[in-house]
Amino acid sequence: MPTFLSPPLVLSLVIASAYAAIFNLWQGGGAKKLPLHLVASWLGFGIGELAGDFLGLDVVMIGQIHVLEGSLGSWLVMFLARWLKM
């Protein structure tokens, strides 16, 4: 299996995409804002994942994925994008 389609990456993208969909529905963003929320969520999840790995935090994990840190990063970046009115 190619590295760019590794199971942890796919699961991370699925989780972050679900967060973006929930955030978009909650904020009433419609189809215009969904791509922004998706990118913000993916970026935030990646940042949170890297932070959890760098700090060695193993609080809530599914395999190699730092779910808690990724989730916090995802939601923080989506709220930041909303606050900046992107």
N, C-alpha and C positions, 0 to 999 in steps of 0.2 A: 504494500500500500504506500502510495506517495506520502512524503512527510507533510505536505500542505493539507492533506486530508486525514490527519491523525485523529483517532477517536476523542482525545481530550479537547482538541481544537473544535471539532464539530459540536461536541456537547456544550462547550463554552459559548459558541455562536448561537446555539439553540436557546440556551438559558438567557443570554443577553437579548436575543430577539424577542423572547417572550416578555421580558421586562419592558422593552421598547413598545411592544404592542399594548401592554397594560397601561403604561404611562400615557401613550397616545390616546387611548380610549378615555382614561381618567381626565386628561386635560382637554379633550374634545378637539384634538389637533387635525383630524381629518387626513385625507390622503396627501395633502401638501406637506404636512409636518412629519409624516411617518419616516421618510428617508433621513431627516435630521435626527430624529429620535433613535433610529437604528444605528447610525454612525456614532452618535454620542454614547449610546449604551455599549456598543462594541469596544469603543475606545476606553471608556471607563472600566469595563470588565477587564480588559487587558492590563490597564494600569493597576487595578486592584490585585489582579493575579500576580503581576510582577512584584508589587509591594509585599504581598503575602509570602512569596517565594524568597525575596531578598531578606525580609525580617525573620524568616523561619517560623512563621505562624502556621500551626496545623490545627486550627480550631474546628472548622467544619470543612471536611474535604470529601470529594467523590473521586476516588483514584488519585490522580495528580492535580486535580483542579481545586483551587482554594475558593470554595463557593462563597463563604462569608465575605472575604475581602473583595472578591470580584463583584459581588452583589452591591456592596457598599460603594465601590468605585463607580459602578454602572449608574446607580441612582444619583450619586453626587454629581456626576458629569451631566446627566440629563437635567437635573435641577439647575445646574450652572448654565446650561444652554438656554433653559427657559428664562432664567433671571437676566441673562444677557440679551434676551429676546431675539435669538438667532432664527 
